[in-house]
Amino acid sequence: MLPVGRESPKMAIDVLTMCRWDGCARSDTEIQAPDWPSVEKAIRELNNQNRNDVYLIPNSHDRETYLAVGGGAGRYLVTGSVQSERFPTLIHPKKPPTPKELLVVGGQEGDYPGNWIVDLEMALQAARVFYESGNFGDGMNWQEV
């Protein structure tokens, strides 16, 4: 329960998309106007296998701006798009870019710079800021790629 006089955070996400992969075939489940527990659950269920990406979309009429969380099982890639013009990626401030790490994102295994791979806590923190604001959060290390 929130203290008297405080409102719950404004939700800035219209759509949560959860992807499930069966080989090359993708099936999506969408939740309209998701609450934060639904978003957190979707991220926690990522397994770096058949469930390896979720998308937070602030405006259902503009799917060119989103935050994506990929991978799973304790290792995550947090990236996104702003109008398909900017592509911020969360960078782990204490990890070097090499060696690269294998991670399954978007249904396929990729070789990513080591500092692009973050733990669950950092992935959830970035997702929560985006969930509440619809923006890539200040105070976090984002790199345009």
C-alpha positions as MATLAB code, in Angstrom:
seq = 'MLPVGRESPKMAIDVLTMCRWDGCARSDTEIQAPDWPSVEKAIRELNNQNRNDVYLIPNSHDRETYLAVGGGAGRYLVTGSVQSERFPTLIHPKKPPTPKELLVVGGQEGDYPGNWIVDLEMALQAARVFYESGNFGDGMNWQEV';
ca = [
       0.000    0.000    0.000;
       1.256    3.463   -0.874;
       1.603    6.146    1.764;
      -1.276    8.610    1.987;
      -0.968   11.349   -0.610;
       1.152    9.279   -3.018;
      -0.149    7.881   -6.257;
       1.045    4.732   -7.938;
       3.538    5.330  -10.785;
       1.964    6.237  -14.107;
       2.229    3.378  -16.548;
       3.603    4.449  -19.926;
       3.326    1.104  -21.726;
       0.425    0.258  -24.046;
       1.557   -3.246  -25.026;
       3.718   -6.014  -23.592;
       4.700   -8.569  -26.238;
       6.070  -11.933  -25.131;
       7.603  -14.101  -27.841;
       7.786  -17.871  -27.861;
       9.964  -19.638  -30.417;
       9.551  -23.120  -31.867;
      12.534  -23.403  -34.176;
      12.144  -20.516  -36.625;
       8.421  -20.105  -35.918;
       7.463  -17.312  -33.521;
       4.191  -16.960  -31.664;
       3.443  -13.827  -29.672;
       1.270  -13.171  -26.680;
       0.295   -9.552  -26.136;
      -1.050   -7.895  -23.024;
      -2.701   -4.505  -23.469;
      -1.952   -1.936  -20.732;
       0.066   -4.414  -18.644;
       0.658   -3.887  -14.959;
       4.223   -3.989  -13.636;
       3.921   -7.506  -12.114;
       3.029   -8.846  -15.593;
       6.083   -7.178  -17.138;
       8.374   -8.410  -14.374;
       6.994  -11.951  -14.676;
       7.564  -11.965  -18.452;
      11.193  -10.896  -17.986;
      11.790  -13.451  -15.231;
      10.378  -16.196  -17.491;
      12.950  -15.562  -20.223;
      15.028  -18.737  -20.461;
      17.609  -18.080  -23.217;
      15.950  -20.878  -25.186;
      12.398  -20.797  -26.558;
      11.395  -17.734  -24.492;
      14.113  -15.218  -25.280;
      12.562  -11.825  -25.969;
       9.900   -9.462  -24.655;
       8.969   -5.984  -25.886;
       7.560   -2.994  -24.009;
       5.754   -0.695  -26.429;
       4.681    2.758  -25.178;
       2.289    3.494  -28.051;
       0.410    0.694  -29.797;
       0.060    2.922  -32.885;
       3.841    3.444  -33.114;
       5.733    0.186  -32.854;
       9.009    1.789  -33.928;
       9.718    2.846  -30.337;
      10.158    0.050  -27.802;
      12.359   -1.533  -25.166;
      13.369   -5.147  -25.751;
      14.740   -7.550  -23.164;
      16.312  -10.689  -24.586;
      18.185  -13.763  -23.437;
      17.283  -15.060  -20.012;
      18.395  -17.471  -17.314;
      20.364  -14.744  -15.513;
      21.903  -13.095  -18.610;
      20.035  -10.388  -20.531;
      20.425   -8.004  -23.441;
      18.415   -4.799  -22.947;
      18.077   -2.710  -26.066;
      15.481   -0.810  -28.012;
      14.508    1.603  -30.693;
      13.449    5.230  -30.797;
      11.480    5.807  -34.008;
      13.807    3.323  -35.781;
      16.413    6.115  -35.762;
      18.245    5.551  -32.461;
      19.061    2.167  -30.967;
      20.091    2.428  -27.304;
      21.626   -0.610  -25.617;
      22.172   -0.932  -21.872;
      25.866   -1.293  -21.041;
      27.180   -2.975  -17.895;
      29.555   -0.343  -16.460;
      31.952   -2.848  -14.858;
      32.337   -5.353  -17.699;
      34.666   -5.087  -20.705;
      33.289   -5.626  -24.226;
      35.501   -8.678  -24.696;
      35.229  -11.564  -24.546;
      31.979  -11.706  -26.459;
      29.151  -13.837  -25.060;
      26.627  -16.087  -26.770;
      23.002  -15.291  -26.020;
      19.709  -16.271  -27.646;
      17.698  -13.191  -28.618;
      14.958  -12.930  -31.207;
      14.922  -16.679  -31.712;
      18.562  -16.998  -32.679;
      21.910  -17.246  -30.993;
      24.138  -14.191  -31.311;
      27.621  -13.202  -30.235;
      27.338  -10.006  -28.152;
      29.939   -7.755  -26.531;
      30.378   -8.851  -22.921;
      29.415   -5.436  -21.542;
      26.033   -5.654  -23.331;
      25.074   -8.610  -21.113;
      23.530   -7.605  -17.788;
      22.092   -9.468  -14.824;
      18.417   -9.753  -13.903;
      18.534   -6.841  -11.467;
      19.868   -4.408  -14.091;
      17.421   -5.679  -16.721;
      14.475   -5.216  -14.359;
      15.674   -1.753  -13.308;
      15.918   -0.577  -16.933;
      12.541   -2.117  -17.769;
      10.903   -0.481  -14.748;
      12.176    2.975  -15.714;
      10.937    2.456  -19.285;
       7.631    1.044  -18.006;
       7.002    4.151  -15.912;
       8.314    6.796  -18.318;
       8.306    5.358  -21.839;
      11.920    6.554  -22.099;
      15.384    5.081  -21.755;
      16.295    5.996  -18.202;
      18.740    8.591  -17.072;
      21.246    7.317  -14.562;
      21.753    4.107  -16.523;
      24.524    3.464  -19.017;
      23.011    3.504  -22.518;
      25.090    3.334  -25.672;
      23.741    4.118  -29.131;
      24.521    1.199  -31.457;
];
